[in-house]
């Protein structure tokens, strides 16, 4: 078990980091830098990977997906997190998060004791998850 901070990355955080977008906030950029220097763990949830594939497909960038998956499997500061049955069981506990995928992401964030790196204002408005952007 590690005492490093754990950050669960939302889809846009992964996407904007992947393409080098200036839309990635300085705080989110710092999270990636912390991880690269061994000072944090970055978690990518299965739901985020599915959303990311959809986003890459939408922008005709699916060629970025396989190299990203390779990085997620080989770079030590990344952790890929599956959907747990308890995540599904807890869907009713976050009614303020109206979008189902966002709700699953919030549930996984809390299950892991992580901070969610997200720009989503609806999620930031929830008192039931710790967010950073």
Backbone bond lengths (Angstrom), bond angles and torsions (degrees), N, CA, C in turn:
res aa  C-N    CA-C-N  psi(-1)  N-CA   C-N-CA  omega(-1)  CA-C   N-CA-C  phi
1 X - - - 1.458 - - 1.524 108.57 -
2 X 1.302 116.18 144.21 1.459 121.35 -177.00 1.526 111.15 -110.86
3 X 1.303 115.59 152.54 1.465 120.55 174.68 1.516 111.40 -99.23
4 X 1.318 116.83 7.90 1.460 120.50 179.26 1.520 110.31 -70.36
5 X 1.347 117.01 148.65 1.469 118.39 173.94 1.529 110.30 -63.12
6 X 1.319 115.19 144.76 1.462 122.22 179.77 1.520 107.94 -113.19
7 X 1.328 115.29 128.72 1.458 121.78 177.65 1.517 108.57 -120.50
8 X 1.328 116.90 124.22 1.449 120.86 172.45 1.525 106.30 -92.08
9 X 1.316 116.43 128.71 1.461 122.12 -175.40 1.520 110.67 -94.58
10 X 1.314 116.24 127.79 1.454 121.38 173.80 1.526 108.65 -77.11
11 X 1.310 116.31 166.21 1.465 122.12 -174.05 1.523 112.34 -57.03
12 X 1.318 118.12 -47.11 1.464 119.48 -177.66 1.524 111.97 -67.21
13 X 1.314 117.92 -32.72 1.468 119.81 176.65 1.526 110.12 -62.42
14 X 1.333 116.57 -44.99 1.469 119.89 178.65 1.524 109.98 -65.20
15 X 1.328 116.32 -47.16 1.463 120.56 -177.23 1.530 111.82 -61.82
16 X 1.314 117.00 -49.98 1.467 119.48 -177.41 1.528 111.65 -66.34
17 X 1.323 117.22 -32.89 1.470 119.45 174.13 1.532 109.88 -67.17
18 X 1.317 116.28 -44.01 1.458 122.58 -178.43 1.525 112.20 -58.40
19 X 1.326 116.56 -41.57 1.474 119.60 -177.10 1.524 112.75 -95.89
20 X 1.327 117.66 1.35 1.465 120.87 178.91 1.519 113.23 68.81
21 X 1.315 116.75 35.60 1.459 121.67 -176.59 1.529 112.27 -75.63
22 X 1.334 116.70 140.43 1.464 119.99 173.63 1.529 112.39 -70.45
23 X 1.322 117.57 -6.99 1.467 120.70 177.72 1.526 112.11 -72.81
24 X 1.338 117.24 -16.18 1.459 120.27 175.99 1.524 107.81 -70.81
25 X 1.303 117.10 124.10 1.461 120.91 -176.13 1.524 111.30 -65.45
26 X 1.326 116.16 162.52 1.464 119.70 178.12 1.525 110.70 -65.70
27 X 1.324 117.98 -35.98 1.471 120.42 177.33 1.525 111.30 -64.27
28 X 1.319 116.64 -42.66 1.468 120.49 177.83 1.524 110.58 -66.21
29 X 1.323 116.89 -40.76 1.463 120.94 176.61 1.523 110.25 -59.44
30 X 1.324 116.61 -40.25 1.468 121.04 178.76 1.528 112.19 -64.49
31 X 1.319 117.30 -33.33 1.466 120.95 177.44 1.525 109.66 -62.15
32 X 1.330 116.53 -45.02 1.470 119.96 177.72 1.521 110.59 -62.92
33 X 1.331 116.98 -40.55 1.469 120.88 179.43 1.526 110.78 -65.04
34 X 1.327 117.39 -41.41 1.471 121.00 177.06 1.523 110.49 -57.78
35 X 1.324 115.84 -45.86 1.465 120.20 -178.44 1.528 110.84 -64.32
36 X 1.318 116.36 -41.58 1.468 120.31 -178.62 1.521 112.46 -64.27
37 X 1.323 117.19 -22.83 1.465 120.99 177.88 1.532 111.78 -100.48
38 X 1.345 116.87 13.12 1.453 121.03 175.93 1.510 115.39 79.88
39 X 1.333 117.65 17.77 1.462 121.12 -175.31 1.529 113.50 -106.90
40 X 1.331 117.84 6.98 1.464 121.12 179.52 1.522 109.35 -162.24
41 X 1.312 115.02 159.81 1.464 123.38 174.18 1.523 107.44 -111.92
42 X 1.327 116.66 133.18 1.459 122.14 177.05 1.524 108.87 -107.71
43 X 1.314 115.56 123.57 1.454 121.87 -178.51 1.525 108.74 -105.70
44 X 1.325 114.88 132.49 1.462 121.44 173.96 1.528 106.77 -118.42
45 X 1.295 114.62 115.38 1.470 123.96 -176.30 1.526 109.30 -80.01
46 X 1.328 117.17 146.05 1.464 120.82 179.39 1.526 112.58 -51.99
47 X 1.319 117.11 -39.12 1.470 120.83 -179.89 1.529 110.12 -61.73
48 X 1.323 117.53 -38.77 1.465 122.10 178.34 1.529 109.89 -64.43
49 X 1.327 116.95 -40.91 1.471 119.62 178.67 1.523 111.19 -62.46
50 X 1.319 116.89 -40.69 1.464 120.05 178.30 1.529 110.63 -65.28
51 X 1.327 116.97 -44.46 1.469 120.15 177.72 1.529 110.59 -63.43
52 X 1.316 116.34 -39.27 1.459 120.24 -179.68 1.521 111.12 -63.64
53 X 1.320 117.61 -42.20 1.457 119.75 177.82 1.530 109.99 -59.58
54 X 1.314 116.38 -43.41 1.465 120.71 178.43 1.531 110.70 -59.82
55 X 1.330 116.49 -43.72 1.463 121.44 -179.92 1.527 110.85 -64.87
56 X 1.321 117.05 -44.15 1.467 120.64 178.57 1.529 110.96 -63.52
57 X 1.309 116.42 -38.00 1.460 120.64 177.35 1.527 110.48 -64.68
58 X 1.311 116.03 -42.69 1.466 121.87 179.60 1.525 111.51 -58.16
59 X 1.349 116.75 -37.76 1.461 121.38 -177.74 1.526 113.05 -101.92
60 X 1.335 116.85 18.74 1.476 122.82 178.23 1.526 111.89 52.79
61 X 1.331 115.93 45.33 1.464 121.77 -179.07 1.528 112.08 -124.78
62 X 1.322 117.65 26.07 1.458 119.72 -175.89 1.525 112.76 -62.99
63 X 1.320 118.20 -16.57 1.465 120.37 176.85 1.537 111.56 -64.78
64 X 1.323 117.94 -15.97 1.469 121.72 178.07 1.530 112.46 -82.03
65 X 1.334 117.01 -14.46 1.463 120.24 -171.43 1.534 113.19 -71.30
66 X 1.319 118.45 -50.21 1.473 120.90 -177.80 1.531 112.04 -60.95
67 X 1.348 119.47 -45.06 1.471 117.91 176.79 1.533 112.76 -62.50
68 X 1.330 117.21 -35.11 1.460 119.98 177.14 1.523 110.51 -63.93
69 X 1.331 116.65 -45.42 1.464 119.85 178.88 1.528 110.60 -60.03
70 X 1.316 116.84 -39.39 1.470 120.60 177.40 1.529 110.46 -61.66
71 X 1.339 116.17 -44.97 1.470 120.24 178.08 1.523 111.27 -60.85
72 X 1.320 116.06 -43.04 1.463 119.71 -178.63 1.524 111.78 -62.75
73 X 1.324 116.56 -29.76 1.464 120.88 -179.74 1.523 113.23 -85.44
74 X 1.320 118.04 -20.70 1.471 119.35 -172.27 1.523 114.53 -115.12
75 X 1.311 118.89 -24.97 1.463 120.92 -178.80 1.528 108.08 -82.49
76 X 1.334 116.90 123.85 1.472 119.85 -169.77 1.525 116.52 -64.75
77 X 1.308 119.11 -22.60 1.469 118.52 -178.54 1.518 113.01 -84.84
78 X 1.329 117.24 -4.86 1.464 120.70 175.25 1.516 109.85 -94.07
79 X 1.322 114.57 145.31 1.458 121.70 172.92 1.519 107.39 -135.71
80 X 1.303 117.32 129.32 1.462 122.10 176.84 1.526 106.86 -94.41
81 X 1.325 115.74 128.59 1.469 120.68 -173.84 1.530 110.76 -114.23
82 X 1.332 117.07 121.34 1.465 119.83 178.05 1.529 112.09 -75.75
83 X 1.313 114.74 163.20 1.460 120.81 172.04 1.526 106.66 -73.72
84 X 1.305 115.70 128.76 1.459 121.99 -179.61 1.536 108.58 -100.42
85 X 1.318 116.60 150.30 1.458 119.31 178.65 1.527 111.67 -56.53
86 X 1.336 116.24 -34.28 1.464 118.96 179.01 1.529 111.62 -65.04
87 X 1.335 117.03 -27.60 1.469 120.11 176.04 1.530 109.67 -62.37
88 X 1.313 116.08 -44.55 1.464 121.11 179.85 1.531 109.87 -66.13
89 X 1.308 116.11 -41.93 1.463 120.93 -179.74 1.530 111.78 -61.40
90 X 1.341 117.23 -31.21 1.466 121.75 -176.48 1.531 114.36 -89.23
91 X 1.317 118.51 4.63 1.467 120.42 -177.42 1.528 113.32 -54.39
92 X 1.311 118.35 -33.46 1.462 121.29 -178.83 1.518 114.57 -77.50
93 X 1.312 117.65 -5.41 1.464 120.74 -174.48 1.534 114.91 -90.01
94 X 1.305 118.15 -0.24 1.471 121.00 -177.10 1.532 110.19 -132.79
95 X 1.331 118.07 61.00 1.470 119.69 -175.40 1.528 113.63 -63.68
96 X 1.331 117.78 -20.74 1.473 120.22 -179.99 1.526 112.38 -72.60
97 X 1.336 117.37 -16.80 1.464 121.91 176.62 1.522 106.03 -98.03
98 X 1.324 116.24 101.53 1.464 120.30 -169.35 1.525 114.11 -80.36
99 X 1.313 118.18 -28.43 1.467 120.63 -178.43 1.530 108.82 -85.21
100 X 1.335 116.89 129.26 1.457 121.88 -172.30 1.527 113.28 -59.85
101 X 1.329 118.31 -44.86 1.470 120.02 -179.07 1.530 110.90 -65.18
102 X 1.330 116.07 -40.76 1.468 119.66 176.52 1.525 110.81 -61.49
103 X 1.311 115.80 -39.67 1.466 119.83 179.74 1.532 110.37 -63.29
104 X 1.328 117.16 -43.37 1.464 120.19 177.48 1.529 111.30 -62.00
105 X 1.332 116.55 -40.00 1.461 121.18 179.27 1.529 110.35 -63.61
106 X 1.322 117.23 -42.26 1.464 121.40 177.65 1.529 110.39 -63.98
107 X 1.313 116.81 -43.24 1.466 121.11 179.97 1.529 110.20 -60.70
108 X 1.323 117.07 -46.30 1.470 120.45 179.50 1.524 110.72 -63.93
109 X 1.326 117.05 -39.60 1.465 121.04 178.40 1.524 109.95 -57.22
110 X 1.308 116.42 -48.01 1.463 120.60 -179.22 1.524 111.93 -68.69
111 X 1.320 117.11 -39.17 1.470 119.98 178.91 1.525 110.76 -59.64
112 X 1.322 116.13 -35.94 1.468 121.00 -177.41 1.528 112.82 -87.64
113 X 1.329 117.55 -6.83 1.460 119.98 -175.56 1.515 111.39 66.33
114 X 1.319 116.17 34.30 1.465 123.08 -175.21 1.523 111.25 -99.84
115 X 1.314 114.30 172.77 1.456 123.05 169.01 1.520 106.45 -106.41
116 X 1.320 116.46 134.28 1.460 121.53 -178.66 1.519 109.94 -89.24
117 X 1.324 116.35 124.29 1.461 121.86 176.06 1.522 106.74 -93.59
118 X 1.336 115.55 102.76 1.464 121.13 -175.49 1.517 111.11 -149.69
119 X 1.310 115.24 148.29 1.464 120.75 174.93 1.531 110.47 -97.21
120 X 1.323 118.38 -5.73 1.457 123.83 -174.04 1.532 111.16 -66.24
121 X 1.320 116.35 113.27 1.462 122.31 -178.03 1.515 113.33 -63.06
122 X 1.334 117.93 -35.97 1.460 121.28 178.51 1.525 110.52 -61.41
123 X 1.311 116.22 -39.76 1.465 119.63 178.69 1.528 110.12 -71.29
124 X 1.330 117.26 -42.71 1.471 120.57 178.34 1.527 111.94 -58.53
125 X 1.327 116.54 -31.78 1.471 120.79 -179.57 1.523 112.93 -71.94
126 X 1.324 117.35 -16.35 1.460 120.15 -179.30 1.525 110.37 -74.00
127 X 1.322 116.61 132.28 1.465 119.19 175.72 1.530 111.93 -79.25
128 X 1.337 116.80 -1.04 1.453 121.09 -171.68 1.524 114.95 -103.67
129 X 1.340 117.21 16.27 1.458 119.66 177.62 1.529 109.18 -152.77
130 X 1.318 115.83 141.98 1.459 120.66 176.80 1.525 108.32 -89.38
131 X 1.344 115.62 122.38 1.460 121.55 -176.49 1.530 111.38 -120.14
132 X 1.289 113.72 158.15 1.457 122.05 175.38 1.513 107.24 -139.86
133 X 1.309 117.29 136.26 1.453 122.67 169.50 1.496 107.61 -154.06
